[in-house]
Amino acid sequence: MIGDGRRVFAQLFWVGVLFALTQSSGFATVFNFERDTFAFQNATVLKYKNGRPTLERRSTVGDPPNQYTRACFVMTRTAMQFHKFARFNPRGAPLNDKELAARIRKVTRRAPWHEALPANQRINFPGSANLREMSKSNTRAHVFQENIGSGFATYFRPGNFRMFFQHGPKYQEKTHAHLDAALARGDLFVGYLSTYPKLSINHAVLVYARKPTPPGNEIERYLVYDPNHAEAPRELTWSARDNSFAYQKDIDFVGGFTRVYQVYGKWLQ
């Protein structure tokens, strides 16, 4: 009986410790695609075929209309910020559009590279269980789109200019090390994908998990939130043999080799 009592006490003690950590530290839950991403999606301005832009109109089911464009950077950044700085209370009364807009701006004004806030310091969003649920309706999606920032402004980010002079495999090797380090400490990694001087891809994605790698397999696989694909995660791979990344083929990208540059990992990046 004494041993059983000690066991119960130990269990209660560690439950209490876990609760205290979630309330008073930067503890954050693991990023979940079905919970922590937007229900709406970004689209490219032009239609692409085999990684090349065309002037054809969008017509297929898999080719989304370009009503909301140039937002891949701000959507990945905002997903990271909500994961670190927001909390949801499904039992509370939903916010009106004006108050929702104000709270969205409070989240997006926080530097995304800062550590996650404790639960009791996070910006509260009542009436929804998570980001995806809250952004499902057209009205709520529009409030987000109007308040998470300008996609056009991201063309002039200082960190973008690395693509003009950081081309070598050594830089990509360092980027891969930064990616693994970020995931190992429970953080997220926003990557700018570019094939400059080719223009087959010019895009930002959020890398949130590494897939298990079988022994002897030199290809490492990562789960990615791509703002152009609200339906499911995408895949980024790393080849240790070639010191290079590759990205999954889709309607806007022919697939294969891409350079990756970390963004939102520090100031001016």
N, C-alpha and C positions, 0 to 999 in steps of 0.2 A: 504493500500500500504506500509506503514512504517513497519507494522508487517511482511508482506511478505518479505520485504527487509532484515529485521533482521534474518528471518529464513534462507534465502539464504546465508547470510553472515556466520551464524553459521555452516551451512552445509559445506561451503567452508573452514571454519576454521578447522573443524575436519578432513576433507580430507587432508588438509595441514599437520596437526599434524600426521596423520597416515603415510603419505608419509615420513615425517621427521624421524619417528621412524624406518621405514624400511630401511632408508639410514644411520642413525647415531647411531643405537643401535643394540643389539644382537637379534632383532626380527627375528623369523623364522616362515615360514608357517607350517601348520599342516602336519605331515608326511602322505604321501599318497602312498599306496602300488603300484598303477599303475604308479607312477611317480618316487618314491624314492628308488626303489629296482632294483637289477640286472635282466636282461633278461635271462642270463645263470644261471646254477645252479651247486651246489656242489653235489658230490656223495660219498657214503661210499666206502671204499676199497673193503670190502667183501659184499656179498649178505646176506640179513637177512631174516629169517622166524620166525614170532612170537617173535621178539626181540632177536633172537639168530643168530650169524653169521654162515654161511655155506660156503662151497667151490664151490657151484654151480655157473655156469655162469649166467650173467644177460641176460634175454631174453624177458621179457614182456614189453609192451609199457609203463606201469607205473613204470618200474624199470630202471632208467637212466643209461647209460654206465658210467663206472668209469674212464673217461678221465681226469677229474679235481676233485681231492679228497683232504681231510684233510683241507678244507678251510672254514669251518663254522665260526670259530672265526674271521678270517681276513675279511670275507665278511660282517658279522654283524658289525664289527668295522668300515669298510670302508663305509658302508651305513650310519652309524651315522655321520661319518666325512664329507661325501659329503652333508648331510642334514644341517650340521652346518657351513661348511667352503667353499662350492662351489656355484657358480651360473652359469646359462646357458643362452645363447643368441642364439636362433634358427636362427636369421637373419645373424649372422656372418659367416665368411668363416671357414669351418671345419679345425681342426688342423691336421698336418701330424702325423704319428705314433710316431716319436721321440719327438715332442713337447707335444703330448698327454701324453706320458709316464712320461715326466718331470713334468707336472702339476698334474698328479695323485699322484706322489711321494710327491709333495708339500702338497697336501691335507692329505695324510696318515701319514706324519711326525708330524702333529699337534696332541697334546694330545686330545683324544676323549672326555675326561671329562671337557674340557674347555668350556666356554660359546660360544654360536653361534656368528659368526662375523657379523658386519653390512654388508649390501649388497655391499656397495662401497669398502669394504676391502676383499671381498671374491675372491677366485681364479676363474677366468673366463674360461668357456668352450664354445666357440662359435660353431655354426653349429648344435646344438642339443637342444631340448626343455627340456630334463631331463635325469636323469641317466639311466633309463630303455631304452629310445630311443637310447641313445648313445652306450649302451652295447649290442644292438641287433645283429649286424653283427658279424660273426665269427672272422673277423680281429680285430675289436675293442674289442671284448670279450677277445681275446688272449692278447692284450696290457694290459688290466686290470689284467688278471690272472698273468701276468709276473711282475707286478709292485705294487700290493697291499700288498705284504709280503708273507713270508713263512708259510704255514699251519703246516709244521712239527715242526717249532720252538714253536708253541703254546702249544705243549705237555709239555713244560718245564716252563710255566708261573708260577710265585710264587703263585698266587691266586688259582691255581688248587689244591694245597695241602690241602685246607680247607675240601675237601670231605673226607679226612682221619679221621678228628676229629670233624667236625661240622655236626653232624647227627640229633640232637634233634629238636623237633617241635618248641622250643623257638627260635632257630636260624632262622627257616623258617618263623616264625611269624614276626621277625625283617626284614627279606628279603621282605616279603609282604608289610610291612610298607614303606620300602625304595622304592619299586616299585610304590606304590600309590603316594608317595611324588614326585618322579621323573615325573610321568605323570601329576600331578597336577600343576607343575611349567612349563609344556610344554617341558620337556626333554624326552629323550628316555632311555630305560633300556635294556641292553644286559644281558641275563641270561645264565649261564652255567648249563645244565641239566645233572644230574647224578643219577644213582641208586646204586652207589658203596655201598657194595662190589660186587653186581651184575653188570654185564656189558651190560645190555639190552639197555642203552642209554648213550652216552658220546658226548654231542652235545651243540652247542651255537645257540641261537635265539635272535631276537630283538623284544622286546615288545613295541608297539607304541600307543596303545589305550585301554581303558577299555570300554567294552560294558555296556549299561544300565542294571541295575539289578532290576527286578521287586520287589515290596515290599514283604517282608517275605521270599524271596529266599536267602538261605545262600551261594549259589555258585556264586562266582564272575568270570566273563569271560573276557578274554583279547585277543586282536588281536595281532598276532605274524607274523613277517617276518621270515620264515625259509629258509635258503639258499638252502636246499635240495628240496624246492618246489617253483619254480619260477612262477607257474601258479596261485596261489591264497594264501590269508592269511591262517594261521593255528590258533588254539585256545589253550590257556593255561588257566587253571581254578584254583581257590583257594577256599578251603573249610574252613570256619571259625570254623566249628564244630570239624574237624580233625586237624586243623592247618597244612594243607598240600596242595601241588600243584599236579595237574595232567595234562598230556599232551595228545594231540589228537593222536589217532592211525594212523599209516601210514605203508608203506611197510617196513620201517626200525625199527619201534618201535611198540611193542604190545599195547601200550597205557596205560593210567592210571598213577599211582603214580610216581612222580619224585621229587627229591630235586632240588632246584634252588639256584644258587650262583651268585650274581651280579658280573659282570666283566666290566672293562673300566669305572667304576664310579669314580675311583680315582687312584692315582699312586700305582703301584704294586698290584692292585686288580685283 
